[in-house]
Amino acid sequence: MGRLNGKVAIVTGAGRGIGRATAKLFAAEGAKVAVLSRTPTNVDAVVADIEAAGGTALGVVCDISDADQIRAAVDKAVAAYGGIDILVNNAFDPSAPFSSIIDLSVAQLQRNFEMGPIAYLRTMQACYPYLKASGGGRVINFGSMAGVIGLTGYGPYNMAKEAVRALTRTAAREWGADKITVNNVLPLAETWGEAADVPPPTNALARFGSPEKDIAPVVLFLASKDAQFLTGYSLTPDGGSIIDSAR
């Protein structure tokens, strides 16, 4: 029996990397999954993979920086599956996170906030009535260890991701009465492809994580009944990069 049998999940940024791994694992564990991404070909590929493995998925092309597209995506998922039990906010714009503080423009900062805490807030608000009706709703937001440690050269990304963590903590307190848990994941995973020039890992386990083997299972845990008494926290599947510093 799957750990998410009978559940309906929305996963943003599900066309690649951690989002794709999470959507596929959720479906394998019995959830009906709405696969959201800005890229139609990626959406189609993930849905095809899920269906080929015997799972159930709905592909929705959605730019989460657009409030109307968020509402439409949530409406499509509810129309197809009758409700929402789990929301995973994973999407971000990989072209926009890099800037020093001295060179950071308001426009670039705004883009990171539009794709981060603002978009996450909107998806949470749109899903809230259904998460409440679920009687055990789950929200899993993606922060970043980069924001916790103040990684140089990632000024706008760090600021947006720390705002996500503040959003998560506040919603956890406000939505606890509705039996909705809200948690963060701060991963370190190899999502950049083999061609990227990335320094070797310096974490305790001396490797980068696998989206499929190391990160998606943590998201599954937070989405499952096993995590029903955990809310407002930042889980750090990072191989021991920032040990204890994300509290």
Buried (B, 14 or more C-beta within 10 A) or exposed (E): EBBBEEBBBBBBBBBBBBBBBBBBBBBBBBBBBBBBBBEEEBBBBBBEBBEEEEBBBBBBBBBBBBBEBBBBBBEBBBEBBEBBBBBBBBBBBBEBBBBEEEEBEEEBBBBBBBBBBBBBBBBBBBBBBBBBEBEBBBBBBBBBBBBBBEBEEBBBBBBBBBBBBEBBBEBBEEBEEBBBBBBBBBBBBBBEEEEEEEEEBEBEEEEBBBBBEBBBBBBBBBBBEEBEEEBBBBBBBBBBBBEEEBE
